Amino acid sequence: MKAVTDEPTTTDRELEPVAVRLASPRLAEVAAVVVLAAVYAAFASTTRPFTVGGDVATAVGFVPVGLLVARSVRRRRAAGEPHRRSFDAVTRRRLAPWLIALAVLVGWEIAMYFAGFGGHRSADPTISSLYDQASTSPLGRGIFLFLWQLLGWGMFRR
């Protein structure tokens, strides 16, 4: 039987407002990256490819990436982490899904390319032709650019 005391049975953590618990620095960082990526994708998708405006919009995206890489390298060196990591089993396990995905995409692209000979290109679309169709509108380009940025950020964070 539990003894009755004057102390409350709930912890301070349970009484904390939900908003305080959700507003962690990590969550704030993720939210900021997602919002910035969406804004940048919306802006860049309004430009025409292979024009000065399109080239500038693309180049602008490299600035934060360069800054993040420089910050990461500086932090790792300050922490005493070696400059290069060995290619150990953990690294191979993390790399395996990416290699499998790449092999599937390349396999699809090649198979559909050869299947499309003889006038059946529309029946057997390659990934690049699907992208071309979807990216004809600014909305499609914006969505692809946004997803591309999130993929790159996710790879960088690992």
Order of alpha helices (4+ residues) and beta strands (2+ residues): alpha-alpha-alpha-alpha-alpha-alpha-alpha
